[in-house]
Protein backbone atom coordinates (compact mmCIF):
# COMPACT_ATOMS: atom_id res chain seq x y z
CA UNK A 1 0.00 0.00 0.00
CA UNK A 2 1.17 3.52 -0.84
CA UNK A 3 0.39 6.19 1.75
CA UNK A 4 -1.22 9.06 -0.14
CA UNK A 5 -1.19 12.22 1.96
CA UNK A 6 -2.80 14.60 -0.56
CA UNK A 7 -4.39 14.60 -4.02
CA UNK A 8 -4.08 17.43 -6.55
CA UNK A 9 -6.25 17.65 -9.65
CA UNK A 10 -4.47 19.06 -12.70
CA UNK A 11 -6.50 20.77 -15.42
CA UNK A 12 -4.54 20.32 -18.66
CA UNK A 13 -5.33 22.98 -21.27
CA UNK A 14 -4.04 23.25 -24.84
CA UNK A 15 -2.58 26.68 -25.70
CA UNK A 16 -5.58 27.95 -27.69
CA UNK A 17 -7.96 27.53 -24.72
CA UNK A 18 -5.53 27.92 -21.83
CA UNK A 19 -6.39 31.53 -20.96
CA UNK A 20 -10.14 30.94 -21.20
CA UNK A 21 -9.93 27.83 -19.04
CA UNK A 22 -7.72 29.48 -16.46
CA UNK A 23 -10.03 32.50 -16.14
CA UNK A 24 -13.10 30.31 -15.86
CA UNK A 25 -11.77 27.99 -13.15
CA UNK A 26 -10.35 30.87 -11.13
CA UNK A 27 -13.80 32.49 -11.18
CA UNK A 28 -15.68 29.22 -10.65
CA UNK A 29 -13.66 28.42 -7.52
CA UNK A 30 -13.07 31.96 -6.27
CA UNK A 31 -9.33 31.23 -6.08
CA UNK A 32 -6.40 33.44 -7.06
CA UNK A 33 -4.00 32.37 -9.80
CA UNK A 34 -0.34 31.97 -8.87
CA UNK A 35 2.49 33.39 -10.97
CA UNK A 36 3.41 30.94 -13.75
CA UNK A 37 6.33 28.59 -13.32
CA UNK A 38 8.14 25.92 -15.31
CA UNK A 39 10.63 26.12 -18.17
CA UNK A 40 7.95 27.55 -20.47
CA UNK A 41 5.78 29.15 -17.75
CA UNK A 42 3.30 26.33 -18.33
CA UNK A 43 2.22 25.69 -14.72
CA UNK A 44 -0.06 27.73 -12.49
CA UNK A 45 -1.83 26.98 -9.21
CA UNK A 46 -5.27 28.03 -8.02
CA UNK A 47 -4.76 29.46 -4.54
CA UNK A 48 -7.63 29.22 -2.04
CA UNK A 49 -7.83 32.03 0.51
CA UNK A 50 -7.39 29.49 3.35
CA UNK A 51 -5.81 26.06 3.24
CA UNK A 52 -3.39 24.37 0.88
CA UNK A 53 -3.86 24.30 -2.91
CA UNK A 54 -5.28 21.20 -4.60
CA UNK A 55 -6.09 22.48 -8.10
CA UNK A 56 -3.42 23.28 -10.68
CA UNK A 57 -3.38 24.10 -14.37
CA UNK A 58 -0.95 23.10 -17.08
CA UNK A 59 -0.63 24.59 -20.54
CA UNK A 60 -0.04 21.47 -22.58
CA UNK A 61 1.93 21.17 -25.79
CA UNK A 62 5.29 22.37 -24.51
CA UNK A 63 7.69 20.32 -26.60
CA UNK A 64 4.92 19.03 -28.90
CA UNK A 65 2.29 16.38 -28.53
CA UNK A 66 -0.57 18.57 -27.33
CA UNK A 67 -3.83 16.72 -26.75
CA UNK A 68 -6.80 17.53 -28.97
CA UNK A 69 -8.73 19.06 -26.11
CA UNK A 70 -8.56 19.77 -22.39
CA UNK A 71 -8.13 16.92 -19.94
CA UNK A 72 -7.57 16.15 -16.27
CA UNK A 73 -4.81 14.21 -14.54
CA UNK A 74 -4.01 13.51 -10.90
CA UNK A 75 -1.01 14.10 -8.69
CA UNK A 76 -0.78 11.70 -5.76
CA UNK A 77 1.40 13.10 -2.98
CA UNK A 78 3.55 10.41 -1.38
CA UNK A 79 6.63 10.14 0.81
CA UNK A 80 8.76 8.50 -1.90
CA UNK A 81 7.72 8.86 -5.55
CA UNK A 82 10.24 6.24 -6.68
CA UNK A 83 9.07 3.72 -4.09
CA UNK A 84 5.44 4.40 -4.91
CA UNK A 85 6.22 4.06 -8.63
CA UNK A 86 7.61 0.58 -8.02
CA UNK A 87 4.42 -0.33 -6.17
CA UNK A 88 2.27 1.11 -8.97
CA UNK A 89 4.26 -0.85 -11.54
CA UNK A 90 3.71 -4.07 -9.65
CA UNK A 91 -0.03 -3.33 -9.76
CA UNK A 92 -0.02 -2.85 -13.53
CA UNK A 93 0.86 0.80 -14.13
CA UNK A 94 3.28 1.80 -16.89
CA UNK A 95 5.99 4.33 -16.12
CA UNK A 96 6.19 7.19 -18.62
CA UNK A 97 9.04 9.31 -17.29
CA UNK A 98 11.00 10.32 -14.20
CA UNK A 99 11.45 14.07 -14.04
CA UNK A 100 14.65 15.72 -12.77
CA UNK A 101 12.48 17.50 -10.21
CA UNK A 102 11.76 14.14 -8.57
CA UNK A 103 8.22 13.31 -9.68
CA UNK A 104 7.27 10.23 -11.66
CA UNK A 105 4.69 10.15 -14.47
CA UNK A 106 2.76 6.92 -15.00
CA UNK A 107 -0.30 5.52 -16.72
CA UNK A 108 -2.80 3.32 -14.95
CA UNK A 109 -3.71 -0.10 -16.43
CA UNK A 110 -6.54 1.67 -18.26
CA UNK A 111 -4.24 4.37 -19.65
CA UNK A 112 -5.03 7.25 -17.30
CA UNK A 113 -2.09 9.60 -16.68
CA UNK A 114 -1.12 10.39 -13.10
CA UNK A 115 1.96 11.63 -11.27
CA UNK A 116 3.58 10.64 -8.00
CA UNK A 117 5.00 13.71 -6.27
CA UNK A 118 6.59 14.62 -2.96
CA UNK A 119 4.97 17.85 -1.82
CA UNK A 120 3.77 17.78 1.80
CA UNK A 121 0.38 19.51 2.08
CA UNK A 122 -2.22 19.01 4.77
CA UNK A 123 -4.75 21.86 5.24
CA UNK A 124 -7.90 21.04 3.29
CA UNK A 125 -9.70 24.25 2.19
CA UNK A 126 -13.35 24.71 3.01
CA UNK A 127 -16.05 25.53 0.48
CA UNK A 128 -16.43 28.99 -1.01
CA UNK A 129 -19.51 30.94 0.10
CA UNK A 130 -21.04 32.98 -2.72
CA UNK A 131 -23.12 36.20 -2.60
CA UNK A 132 -26.17 34.12 -3.61
CA UNK A 133 -25.78 32.57 -0.12
CA UNK A 134 -24.79 29.11 -1.19
CA UNK A 135 -21.50 27.19 -1.04
CA UNK A 136 -19.50 25.09 -3.47
CA UNK A 137 -16.13 23.43 -3.88
CA UNK A 138 -14.38 21.17 -6.38
CA UNK A 139 -14.18 17.99 -4.31
CA UNK A 140 -14.13 15.04 -6.71
CA UNK A 141 -12.43 13.67 -9.81
CA UNK A 142 -14.54 11.17 -11.72
CA UNK A 143 -12.61 8.58 -13.71
CA UNK A 144 -14.62 7.62 -16.80
CA UNK A 145 -13.73 4.00 -17.48
CA UNK A 146 -14.62 1.73 -20.44
CA UNK A 147 -16.66 -1.33 -19.41
CA UNK A 148 -13.97 -3.89 -20.21
CA UNK A 149 -11.41 -2.07 -18.02
CA UNK A 150 -13.68 -1.21 -15.11
CA UNK A 151 -12.95 -3.93 -12.57
CA UNK A 152 -9.20 -3.84 -13.19
CA UNK A 153 -9.06 -0.05 -12.93
CA UNK A 154 -11.13 0.05 -9.74
CA UNK A 155 -8.91 -2.58 -8.14
CA UNK A 156 -5.76 -0.72 -9.20
CA UNK A 157 -6.73 2.57 -7.56
CA UNK A 158 -7.97 0.91 -4.40
CA UNK A 159 -4.85 -1.20 -4.01
CA UNK A 160 -2.46 1.63 -4.85
CA UNK A 161 -3.98 4.05 -2.33
CA UNK A 162 -5.18 1.52 0.24
CA UNK A 163 -8.58 3.22 0.16
CA UNK A 164 -11.53 0.79 0.16
CA UNK A 165 -14.06 0.72 -2.66
CA UNK A 166 -17.71 1.46 -2.00
CA UNK A 167 -20.44 0.63 -4.51
CA UNK A 168 -23.35 2.99 -5.08
CA UNK A 169 -26.55 1.72 -3.50
CA UNK A 170 -28.71 2.64 -6.49
CA UNK A 171 -26.36 3.29 -9.45
CA UNK A 172 -24.46 0.15 -10.47
CA UNK A 173 -22.13 2.13 -12.75
CA UNK A 174 -20.56 4.02 -9.84
CA UNK A 175 -18.05 3.15 -7.16
CA UNK A 176 -15.93 5.50 -5.08
CA UNK A 177 -12.87 5.22 -2.89
CA UNK A 178 -13.25 6.16 0.77
CA UNK A 179 -10.64 8.88 1.21
CA UNK A 180 -9.11 9.59 4.62
CA UNK A 181 -10.20 12.72 6.46
CA UNK A 182 -8.45 15.82 5.15
CA UNK A 183 -7.83 14.60 1.58
CA UNK A 184 -9.30 17.32 -0.68
CA UNK A 185 -10.21 15.20 -3.72
CA UNK A 186 -12.44 12.11 -3.70
CA UNK A 187 -12.09 9.54 -6.52
CA UNK A 188 -15.31 8.45 -8.19
CA UNK A 189 -15.08 5.50 -10.59
CA UNK A 190 -17.72 5.54 -13.32
CA UNK A 191 -18.27 2.66 -15.74
CA UNK A 192 -19.09 4.10 -19.14
CA UNK A 193 -22.01 2.56 -20.98
CA UNK A 194 -19.86 1.48 -23.91
CA UNK A 195 -16.73 2.36 -25.84
CA UNK A 196 -13.06 1.62 -25.46
CA UNK A 197 -9.81 3.53 -25.35
CA UNK A 198 -8.02 5.05 -22.38
CA UNK A 199 -9.60 6.09 -19.10
CA UNK A 200 -10.41 9.81 -18.98
CA UNK A 201 -11.54 12.05 -16.13
CA UNK A 202 -13.58 15.12 -15.28
CA UNK A 203 -14.04 17.40 -12.29
CA UNK A 204 -17.10 17.43 -10.01
CA UNK A 205 -18.19 20.23 -7.70
CA UNK A 206 -20.20 19.76 -4.50
CA UNK A 207 -22.74 22.44 -3.64
CA UNK A 208 -25.71 23.07 -1.37
CA UNK A 209 -27.88 24.75 -4.04
CA UNK A 210 -27.41 23.19 -7.45
CA UNK A 211 -29.73 25.51 -9.44
CA UNK A 212 -27.96 28.56 -8.03
CA UNK A 213 -24.52 27.08 -8.67
CA UNK A 214 -25.39 26.05 -12.22
CA UNK A 215 -26.74 29.54 -12.93
CA UNK A 216 -23.54 31.07 -11.57
CA UNK A 217 -21.46 28.90 -13.90
CA UNK A 218 -23.62 29.80 -16.88
CA UNK A 219 -22.96 33.48 -16.17
CA UNK A 220 -19.24 32.67 -16.19
CA UNK A 221 -19.53 31.17 -19.68
CA UNK A 222 -20.28 27.49 -19.08
CA UNK A 223 -23.08 25.73 -20.96
CA UNK A 224 -25.45 23.11 -19.56
CA UNK A 225 -25.17 19.82 -21.42
CA UNK A 226 -27.60 17.69 -19.39
CA UNK A 227 -29.55 17.96 -16.15
CA UNK A 228 -29.66 14.46 -14.74
CA UNK A 229 -32.14 15.43 -12.04
CA UNK A 230 -31.06 12.69 -9.68
CA UNK A 231 -28.15 14.54 -8.19
CA UNK A 232 -26.00 16.25 -10.81
CA UNK A 233 -25.86 18.56 -13.83
CA UNK A 234 -23.28 18.19 -16.60
CA UNK A 235 -21.80 21.37 -18.06
CA UNK A 236 -19.12 22.31 -20.58
CA UNK A 237 -16.67 25.03 -19.61
CA UNK A 238 -15.45 27.76 -22.03
CA UNK A 239 -12.35 25.66 -22.82
CA UNK A 240 -14.55 22.76 -23.96
CA UNK A 241 -14.15 20.44 -20.96
CA UNK A 242 -17.09 18.57 -19.46
CA UNK A 243 -17.60 18.69 -15.68
CA UNK A 244 -20.43 18.21 -13.21
CA UNK A 245 -22.14 20.18 -10.45
CA UNK A 246 -23.50 17.74 -7.87
CA UNK A 247 -25.73 17.73 -4.81
CA UNK A 248 -22.93 16.37 -2.64
CA UNK A 249 -22.59 18.27 0.65
CA UNK A 250 -19.70 20.73 0.20
CA UNK A 251 -19.04 20.77 3.97
CA UNK A 252 -18.47 17.01 4.19
CA UNK A 253 -14.78 16.12 4.05
CA UNK A 254 -15.15 12.40 3.52
CA UNK A 255 -17.90 9.99 2.60
C-alpha positions in Angstrom: 0.0 0.0 0.0 1.2 3.5 -0.8 0.4 6.2 1.8 -1.2 9.1 -0.1 -1.2 12.2 2.0 -2.8 14.6 -0.6 -4.4 14.6 -4.0 -4.1 17.4 -6.5 -6.2 17.6 -9.7 -4.5 19.1 -12.7 -6.5 20.8 -15.4 -4.5 20.3 -18.7 -5.3 23.0 -21.3 -4.0 23.3 -24.8 -2.6 26.7 -25.7 -5.6 27.9 -27.7 -8.0 27.5 -24.7 -5.5 27.9 -21.8 -6.4 31.5 -21.0 -10.1 30.9 -21.2 -9.9 27.8 -19.0 -7.7 29.5 -16.5 -10.0 32.5 -16.1 -13.1 30.3 -15.9 -11.8 28.0 -13.2 -10.4 30.9 -11.1 -13.8 32.5 -11.2 -15.7 29.2 -10.7 -13.7 28.4 -7.5 -13.1 32.0 -6.3 -9.3 31.2 -6.1 -6.4 33.4 -7.1 -4.0 32.4 -9.8 -0.3 32.0 -8.9 2.5 33.4 -11.0 3.4 30.9 -13.7 6.3 28.6 -13.3 8.1 25.9 -15.3 10.6 26.1 -18.2 8.0 27.5 -20.5 5.8 29.1 -17.7 3.3 26.3 -18.3 2.2 25.7 -14.7 -0.1 27.7 -12.5 -1.8 27.0 -9.2 -5.3 28.0 -8.0 -4.8 29.5 -4.5 -7.6 29.2 -2.0 -7.8 32.0 0.5 -7.4 29.5 3.3 -5.8 26.1 3.2 -3.4 24.4 0.9 -3.9 24.3 -2.9 -5.3 21.2 -4.6 -6.1 22.5 -8.1 -3.4 23.3 -10.7 -3.4 24.1 -14.4 -0.9 23.1 -17.1 -0.6 24.6 -20.5 0.0 21.5 -22.6 1.9 21.2 -25.8 5.3 22.4 -24.5 7.7 20.3 -26.6 4.9 19.0 -28.9 2.3 16.4 -28.5 -0.6 18.6 -27.3 -3.8 16.7 -26.8 -6.8 17.5 -29.0 -8.7 19.1 -26.1 -8.6 19.8 -22.4 -8.1 16.9 -19.9 -7.6 16.2 -16.3 -4.8 14.2 -14.5 -4.0 13.5 -10.9 -1.0 14.1 -8.7 -0.8 11.7 -5.8 1.4 13.1 -3.0 3.6 10.4 -1.4 6.6 10.1 0.8 8.8 8.5 -1.9 7.7 8.9 -5.5 10.2 6.2 -6.7 9.1 3.7 -4.1 5.4 4.4 -4.9 6.2 4.1 -8.6 7.6 0.6 -8.0 4.4 -0.3 -6.2 2.3 1.1 -9.0 4.3 -0.8 -11.5 3.7 -4.1 -9.6 0.0 -3.3 -9.8 0.0 -2.9 -13.5 0.9 0.8 -14.1 3.3 1.8 -16.9 6.0 4.3 -16.1 6.2 7.2 -18.6 9.0 9.3 -17.3 11.0 10.3 -14.2 11.4 14.1 -14.0 14.6 15.7 -12.8 12.5 17.5 -10.2 11.8 14.1 -8.6 8.2 13.3 -9.7 7.3 10.2 -11.7 4.7 10.2 -14.5 2.8 6.9 -15.0 -0.3 5.5 -16.7 -2.8 3.3 -14.9 -3.7 -0.1 -16.4 -6.5 1.7 -18.3 -4.2 4.4 -19.7 -5.0 7.3 -17.3 -2.1 9.6 -16.7 -1.1 10.4 -13.1 2.0 11.6 -11.3 3.6 10.6 -8.0 5.0 13.7 -6.3 6.6 14.6 -3.0 5.0 17.9 -1.8 3.8 17.8 1.8 0.4 19.5 2.1 -2.2 19.0 4.8 -4.8 21.9 5.2 -7.9 21.0 3.3 -9.7 24.2 2.2 -13.3 24.7 3.0 -16.1 25.5 0.5 -16.4 29.0 -1.0 -19.5 30.9 0.1 -21.0 33.0 -2.7 -23.1 36.2 -2.6 -26.2 34.1 -3.6 -25.8 32.6 -0.1 -24.8 29.1 -1.2 -21.5 27.2 -1.0 -19.5 25.1 -3.5 -16.1 23.4 -3.9 -14.4 21.2 -6.4 -14.2 18.0 -4.3 -14.1 15.0 -6.7 -12.4 13.7 -9.8 -14.5 11.2 -11.7 -12.6 8.6 -13.7 -14.6 7.6 -16.8 -13.7 4.0 -17.5 -14.6 1.7 -20.4 -16.7 -1.3 -19.4 -14.0 -3.9 -20.2 -11.4 -2.1 -18.0 -13.7 -1.2 -15.1 -13.0 -3.9 -12.6 -9.2 -3.8 -13.2 -9.1 0.0 -12.9 -11.1 0.1 -9.7 -8.9 -2.6 -8.1 -5.8 -0.7 -9.2 -6.7 2.6 -7.6 -8.0 0.9 -4.4 -4.9 -1.2 -4.0 -2.5 1.6 -4.9 -4.0 4.1 -2.3 -5.2 1.5 0.2 -8.6 3.2 0.2 -11.5 0.8 0.2 -14.1 0.7 -2.7 -17.7 1.5 -2.0 -20.4 0.6 -4.5 -23.3 3.0 -5.1 -26.5 1.7 -3.5 -28.7 2.6 -6.5 -26.4 3.3 -9.5 -24.5 0.2 -10.5 -22.1 2.1 -12.8 -20.6 4.0 -9.8 -18.0 3.1 -7.2 -15.9 5.5 -5.1 -12.9 5.2 -2.9 -13.2 6.2 0.8 -10.6 8.9 1.2 -9.1 9.6 4.6 -10.2 12.7 6.5 -8.5 15.8 5.1 -7.8 14.6 1.6 -9.3 17.3 -0.7 -10.2 15.2 -3.7 -12.4 12.1 -3.7 -12.1 9.5 -6.5 -15.3 8.5 -8.2 -15.1 5.5 -10.6 -17.7 5.5 -13.3 -18.3 2.7 -15.7 -19.1 4.1 -19.1 -22.0 2.6 -21.0 -19.9 1.5 -23.9 -16.7 2.4 -25.8 -13.1 1.6 -25.5 -9.8 3.5 -25.3 -8.0 5.1 -22.4 -9.6 6.1 -19.1 -10.4 9.8 -19.0 -11.5 12.1 -16.1 -13.6 15.1 -15.3 -14.0 17.4 -12.3 -17.1 17.4 -10.0 -18.2 20.2 -7.7 -20.2 19.8 -4.5 -22.7 22.4 -3.6 -25.7 23.1 -1.4 -27.9 24.8 -4.0 -27.4 23.2 -7.4 -29.7 25.5 -9.4 -28.0 28.6 -8.0 -24.5 27.1 -8.7 -25.4 26.1 -12.2 -26.7 29.5 -12.9 -23.5 31.1 -11.6 -21.5 28.9 -13.9 -23.6 29.8 -16.9 -23.0 33.5 -16.2 -19.2 32.7 -16.2 -19.5 31.2 -19.7 -20.3 27.5 -19.1 -23.1 25.7 -21.0 -25.5 23.1 -19.6 -25.2 19.8 -21.4 -27.6 17.7 -19.4 -29.6 18.0 -16.2 -29.7 14.5 -14.7 -32.1 15.4 -12.0 -31.1 12.7 -9.7 -28.2 14.5 -8.2 -26.0 16.2 -10.8 -25.9 18.6 -13.8 -23.3 18.2 -16.6 -21.8 21.4 -18.1 -19.1 22.3 -20.6 -16.7 25.0 -19.6 -15.5 27.8 -22.0 -12.4 25.7 -22.8 -14.6 22.8 -24.0 -14.2 20.4 -21.0 -17.1 18.6 -19.5 -17.6 18.7 -15.7 -20.4 18.2 -13.2 -22.1 20.2 -10.4 -23.5 17.7 -7.9 -25.7 17.7 -4.8 -22.9 16.4 -2.6 -22.6 18.3 0.6 -19.7 20.7 0.2 -19.0 20.8 4.0 -18.5 17.0 4.2 -14.8 16.1 4.1 -15.2 12.4 3.5 -17.9 10.0 2.6 
